[in-house]
Structure formats: C-alpha cells, structure tokens
Amino acid sequence: MAESKNTAAGFGLGTILFLIFLTLKLGGWGEVAKWSWWWVTSPLWIPSVAVFITLIIILVFKGIIEMFNK
C-alpha cells in the first residue's frame, strides 16, 4: 500500500483578510472604503513587523544578559 502525503495548499488568515479588505475598499462598501491603503494591506505586513520586533527584543535581552555575565 502506497503512503500518500497530505499537503494542504491554501490561503492563510492574513491573505483572506487582505482579500476581504481589498474587495470592500475597491467596491466602496462600508467603513473599509474610507481606510488608508496602509490598513487595507496591513494583514500582509503586520506579521513580518511582529517577527522583526520580536527578534530585536530577543537580541537586546541577549546583549543585556551577556553584559551582566562578564
């Protein structure tokens, strides 16, 4: 019996939110139509910014710990 690999190819939550916001913005529906394009595209870039900030915080704490361990 052959083993089958189950790989899921789909959209993430950020992509789905972006597509919803984009549709609402371009369609001129609701409050989203008044939003800045920065907020419409935010589901795409906010996760990257969060990872970058987390890495900076980790590096700062690592430097502080190494400074006190000398």
Secondary structure, 3 states (H helix, E strand, C coil): CCCCCCCCCCCCHHHHHHHHHHHHHHHCCCHHHHCCHHHHCHHHHHHHHHHHHHHHHHHHHHHHHHHHCC
